[in-house]
Amino acid sequence: MEFRILGPVSAERDGHPVPLDGAKQRATLAVLLLARGGLVTDERLTTLLWGWDPPATSTRQLYTYVSRLRTRLGPGLRLVRHGNGYRMDPGGAGLDWHTFRELADAGRDQLRAGRFADAERSLAEALALWHGPALGDVTEQLAQAEGPRLEEARLATLEEHTEAALALGRHEDLVPALTGHVRSHPLRERLRGQLMTALYRAGRQADALAAYDEGRHLLSTDLGIDPGPALRTVHHQILTGTLPQPQAPERPPHPATMATAPPVTTPTAPPTTTAPHHPATTATPPPATAPRNTADRAVPALLPSAPVDFVGRDAAVAEVIGALRGRYDVVVAGAPGSGTSALALRVGDVCRGDFPDGQLYADLRTGDGRRRGAHEVLGWFLRALGADGDRLPEGVDDRALLFRTLVADRRLLIVLDNAADDTQVRPLLPGGGPSRTVVTGTHPTLASLDAVRLVTLGAMTPAEAAGLLASVAGAERLAAEPEATLRVAEFCDRLPLALRIAGVRLATRPHWPVARLADRLAPEEHRLDELRIGALDIAAGLRTALHPLTPAVAGALGVLAATGPSRLTARDAAALLDLAPRYAEDLLEELTDARLLTASPSEDEAGEPCYRLMPLVRLYALRHCPTASPHRPHDRHPAAA
């Protein structure tokens, strides 16, 4: 089975096309393919098929699309219902998007190694997989949500291919195609620099300078900025006759561009600062971990300091750093208070040297718990990257375009903290290039971001919890009362935020024995009040997690907190909530996605997962969630497809 999304969405079995009915069925298939075996929720599918105002029959129609896909794709692909969504295991089926990325990554590695001919072949093969705009013949909503990301990957690969071809001396062959690419993407400075390089090496210095002037005018008029330092460097090298020749030419260089050629006479002054060498020229690019020359441009340092008393989480820190160094972005998820933000800052501190061009940071949640808009965050980032704050583009799309342009050749670490969902994050991603992103949040759609590794944080181990308490309150003091220390840790659910609050309370009350705090935490009716000091409040994090729940689901959580055992199955929940087991399981999975329940494999013969309601979540739900019947909160979902 072969699937294609780099053009019209299609499928073939044994060389014969598989019939697909209409834009919505193609969109359903494309979303499942892009998820790479991950869960795609009903909510996400519905939004990408119909937008924010789906018809009343959307649930039945979605069920029909999935059923038809199962029938037409055959038994080789496993398309199953899971929780509140669908999961498709493509098995050994091929997808042109995955092949494209593998070839593009190989070509990029070959280019960095100076193997220009191999790089040109690999990158050309990758580009040949495209047959028109990606995600053709799908819904407008899906094309708008995912199309720009795929197109950005194509353009980045096109620029890498052009660089390899320039290194081989194919500048004359490149001029016609580059002229068209620059006309289609006039604000991509790297493409324009490559066109200028090709024109100059072909003996067309005047045309190369005219291309620069055109770009400078467009950047000033449309975006209110000057050309970046890399493009200015190419311009300066053309003016002074110092633009390097191809590194591995397949033919002799044009005589008009030999090193003995005199500089072009022009009244335009050269740049006042020394800019880094632009990839459009053919000097060997630096390795991914090598520092870049950033003397002429801003090196942002927006990342807050990591907690100096950060303790534990060694395996999670190593996993995140390994993924970043392996060219993956990372989503760090966990229950409220599990320390996802602290871990992200710790990672940023440890691998600071891997990102010599700086760090960007944004808290995507406002102080009152609302989601922060991309327009505001992009404004922060653009100013930090050196853009004129008084001349920034007004629209989010234009700001995102400018942001991707400014970071295209920089190796930055970007930390997006407390993300609400994937739609909030996507405009803030840098696209192709060496920069990497760490996202923290709880929403399951964050795992749908492309090329990410999901790292989930749970409770700390007892040893880690005791270590965190000791780092805040004093090791000798806690070592003298090991049993009381263990009690405090368990009352805090071994969550870093609650542990830190408990440690601060002990540190500010040196006259208290540890057992005194344990005794104050023991009564359930007072525990949440005890776990609050200054701006630190365990209830605030729980409030943020419960806020997105519908009243019906919140009501079900209240019932489970008031009457349910600490561990339960879907059958247990069905009996407590007077629901069919299927609806009860969907509800438990939704609460698990919100990180309010933890799930573990079955421990009984029935094979049902076991769900656990953490004590602090239960106490908060008892205070703030209604206990009315949920009245089948998932009636909007179809029967198991």
Buried (B, 14 or more C-beta within 10 A) or exposed (E): BBBBBBBBBBBBBEEEEBEBEEBBBBBBBBBBBBBBEBBBBBBBBBBBBBEEEBEEEBBEBBBBBBEBBBEBBEEEBEBEBEBBBBBBEBEEBEBBBBBBBEBBBBBBBBBBEBBBBBBBBBBBBBBEBBEEBBBBBBBEBBBEBBBBBBBBBBBBBBBBBBBBBBBBBBBBEBBEBBBEBBEEBBBBBBBBBBBBBBBBBBBBBEBBBEBBEEBBEBBEEBBBBBBBBBBBBBBBBBBEBEBBBBBBBEEEBBEEBEEEBEEBEEEEEBBEEEBBBBBBBBEEBBEEEEEBEBEBBBBBEBBBEBBEEBBBBEEBBEBBBEBBEEEBBBBBBBBBBBBBBBBBBBBBBBBBEBBBBBBBBBBBBEEEEEBBBBBEBBBBBBBBBBBEEEEBBEEBEBBBBBBBBBBBBBBBBBBBBBBBBBBBBBBBBBBBBBBBBBBBBBBBBBBBBBBBBBBBBBBBEEEBBBBBBBBBBBEEBBEEBEEBBBBBBBBBBBBBBBBBBBBBBBBEEEEBBBBBBBBBBEEEEEBBEBBBBEEBBBBBBBBBBBEEBEEBBBBBBBBBBEEBEEEBBBBBBBBBBEBBBBBBBBBBBBBBBBBBBBBEEEEEEEEBBBBBBBBBBBBBBBEBBBBEBBEBBBEBBBEEB
